[in-house]
Structure formats: C-alpha cells, structure tokens
Amino acid sequence: MKTRYTGKTIAEAVATGLQALNKQPEQVEYQVIVTPKKGFLGIGRRDAVITMTVKEEPAPTPTQAAKSEATPTPDPAKVETPEADPTQASVEPPVSSARQQRDQAFRELGYYLADITKQMGITTTINVTPGSHVVRYDFTTPTEGLLIGKHGKVINSLQLLAQVFLDKHLRHHVRVELNVADYRQRRAETLERLAKRVARNAIAQGESQYLDPMPSFERKVIHGALAHNDHVKTYSRGREPYRSVVVEPVHR
C-alpha cells in the first residue's frame, strides 16, 4: 500500500517516511509526486510530496521449498559433536576483506547520495574522505543554499538517511558527516556563539533557557561550549527528532 509523506524537501519527506515505517532505505521504494517550491516571500511555497511503499520479501521458489522439505532432520541421539578447536573458536574476516567491504559501502553510499540530490534537482559533485570511525562526504554545488536548507534542515535530513544506509551495510558503526561549503564549521561557530549568549541570559534572568530542537551532533556543540561554565548547566530533554537543549542557571 502506498502512503504519502510530505516535507519541505524530498530528503525530509523520505526521512519522515522511513521513520514512520521503521524501515531502511533499501527496504522501500518511493516516488516523487510533488516537487518542493520555495516561492517568493512565502507566497507560492509548496512542500515535497512522495509516496512510499515497502518492498515485498521474495517468496521461496518451489525448488527451494522442495529442497527444504527433502532435507532430513538429524536425530540428536545419532549426531556426533566434534571437539571444538580453540584456534578456530572465533574467526574474524581478514583485515583486507573488512577494508574492502567498508570501502564498497562508502562507494554505494556515494551513489545513493548522488541519486537523491539528482532527484532533488541539485547538480553536485561529491568528494569522499574515508576513515575508520568517520567518513566525510563534501558536496560541491552552485546551489549551496538549496542543499543546506534553512538552519541546515536539508543536509541534516540527508545525513540521517546516509547514516541509516551505512549502518545497514556495515558491521561496525562509522559516523557519517555531510558538508558543503564548510557549512559544518560555520554552523559550529554559530552554535558556540548562541550557547554563550543563552548562558548570559540564563544567568541574568535566573531562569532556564530552552533552545529549539536540533540534531544530536549540534546539541553536543552546545554542551561542549558551556562545559566549563560554572554558572550554568546543560541537559537535553524530549524525544527525537524534537529533542532540545536546556541551559539552566546554577543557584549558589
């Protein structure tokens, strides 16, 4: 059954659908019904609309079913259990094989991101910087603002999709970071200034200050910026994707 989902961007609509269905990107198919439009001064703006369906699991072929039925069930009393060889108790894949698997997943994610941005109507090139714990995808595009979105909503939605994709394809967690025109660095500097300004307000007013919801990696910037401020304490509240930071004055 096709279900409609909306978002300010196609990526945001896709992320909403995946979250609602609790599915991975490769488990669904989606079709863009309405492309988003920014409008002028808010007039004529429209959200993206997609339909999303869950892919059906392939049914076993008659040959497979026949083989399954024909396979005799061993009698536990007649099965001999060989002694375990301690040298073969746990076999890890060769390092070269694991690295090849990781690099292949990075390439597939790059193709996946290129396909999504193409559907969004964004022309871009992607440079990949692989690592053991973090893989970075730097976008170069003449329409940087369209890819970033207001307060980074578009690129953050893309990053969420990318993380879900990679987690499905790798055994070990590797953090995904998407960037365009040094947006992440500029955003971090903006968040640090925001944190200090909000802390001053909390101290001056003697009241807790509540920030807008933001993704976990941006909340960490706020917490880190105020970690050594003895006059306030910070904590997060709420549930994703509406979890936000609270800056609370410390009363002595």
N, C-alpha and C positions, 0 to 999 in steps of 0.2 A: 504494500500500500504506500502510495506517495504521500508525503507530508510536507507542507510548506513551512519554510523558515525565512525570517527576514533579518536584516542587519543593515547598518549604514554602509557596509562594504560587503562584497561577495565573501571575503575571507571571514568576516564576522558572522555572516549568516551560516556559513559552513561550520564554524566553531560552535555556534548555538545548536545546530542540528546534531553534531557529534555528541555534544554534552547531553542533549535531551534523550538521544537513543542509546547513549553509553556504548558507542561503537568506535572502532578505529577507522582512519581514513580509507584503508583498503577494503573495509567491510561494507562500504556503502557506495552508491552511485548518486550523483546529483546533477541537476540540470538548471541552468540559469533562466529564470522566467522573466525577471525584470532587472535590467542593469541599473546601478545607482546613478543618481544625478545630484550634483551639488547645488544647482540653482544659483540665483543671484540674490544676496541679502536674505537668504532663507526662502525666497519665493521660487516655486517650481522644484524644490528639492524632493527627491524620492529615494526610498530605501531599496536595497537589493532584495530580490525575492528569488528563492530557489526551491525546488522540490527535491526531496531526498528519499531514497529507498534503500532498504537493507538487502544486500546481495544474498541470494538463496544458496544454502550449502548444497554442493553437488551430491546427488543420491548415489549410492554404491551401484556399480554395474552388475548385471546378472552373473557375469563371470566371477566378480569379486565375491558376490553373495554365495555362489556355489562353492567357491574355494573355502569360504569361511565355514559353511555347513559341513564340508567334506573333511575338514581338519579334525582328527580325533582328539578328544580330551584326554590328556595323560592321566594315568592312575597315580595319585600321590604316593601310594604304597610301593609302586614299582620304579619310581623316579629316583635315580641316584644323584645326589648332590655332590659335585666335585669340591674338593677342598679349595678354599679361597687362596689365591696367590697374593700375598701382601704387596708385592711390587706392582700389581695391576689393580689394586683396590680403587683407585681414583685416577682416571686418565683425563688430563686436560688437553684440549686441542693444541697443536704446535703453535708457537708464537706467530710464525709467519702466516699460518692459516687464520688465526684470530685477527691479525692485522689486515689480511685480505678481506675478511668478512666485514670488518669495520669500514675499510675504505670503500667497499662496494655499497654499503649502506649510506655512506656520505654522498656518493655519486647519485644514488637513487633519490635521495632527499633533494639534491640539487635539481634533478629533472622534475621532481614533484613541485618544487617551489617555482621553477620556470614555467610550468604548465599553469599553475594558479595565477601568477602575475600576468601571463598572456591572456587568460580568460577575463582578467580584470581590465584589460586594455592598456596595460603598462609595459612599455618596451624597456628591457633592462638586461644587463649582463651581471653574472654572479661570480664572485671570486671566493673560493673555499680555502679556509685555513684550518686543517685538521689538527687535532690534539688528542691526548689520551683521556682528558677529562672535559674538555670544552672544544666544540667545533664552531667556527665562526663563518657566517655567510655575509659577505659585503656586497651590497647591491649598488650598481652604478646606473642611474637613470636620469633623463631630463625632467621627469615629473616626480621629483623627490617628495614634494608635499602630498601628492596623491598616495604614494606608497606609505608614508609615515602616518598620515591621518591626524585628526585633532587629538592632541595630547598623546600621540603615538598609538591610537587605538587600532589602526590598520596593521602596522608592523608587529604590534603585540599579539594580535589575533593570529597573524601568520606564524609568529614564533611559537604560539601554543600548538598550532597544527603541526608544525615541524617537530616539536618535542614529542608529541603523541606518536608521530610517524616513526621517529628514530627509536623511541622506547620499545616499539613493537618489533623492530628489526635487529636490535642488539641485546645481548645477554646482560651486559654491564651498562650502567647509566652513564651517558655522556650528555652534558648540558649543551643545548643549542642556543646560540646568540645570533640574531639577525641585526644588521646595521646598514644604514645608508647615510652618506654624507656626515659621518661622525655623530649621528643623532644620539647614540647611547652616551657618549662622553658629554655632549651638551645637555642632555636630559639629566644626567647625574649631577652636573654643576647646578642646574636649576633646582633640583630636589634638595641639594645641600643648602642652598640659599633659603628655600622655602622652610626647611626644618629649623634653621636658626631664627627666622622671622616668627614662626609659630611658637617657638620656645620663648621668645621675648614676650609675646602676647600672653602666653600661659602664666609666666612669672608676674607680669604687670597686672593682669586681671585676677590672678589667683584662681583661675578656672581651667578645667581641661579643655583642650582644643581638639576638634575632630576633623581629620583630613578626608578628602574624597577617596573612594575606593581606588586601589591601584594594584597591579600585579605584585607577586611576592618579591621579585628581584628589585623592584622600585621601593617597596617597603623596607627592604634591607638597607637601602641607601639612607633612608630617614633614620632608622635605628642606629646605623653606624655614625651618622653625622652628630647625633646627640648622646652617644655612648659615654662620653667623658664630661658631660654637662651635669654637675652635681645638683642643679636646681630643678631638674625635670626628670621624669622617667617616661619611657615609651613602651607601648604594647599594642598588639593588633587585636581587633575584635571583628566578629561577623564571620560569614562563610563565603568561600569563593563563589562567584567572582566579585562579590561585594565586600570583601574583607578590607578593612582600612586601619590606619594608624591613629592612635590616640596619644597626645602629648599632655602629660599631667604634671602640674607643679608639685614639688616636694615640699610639704609644710614642715618646718622645723620648730 
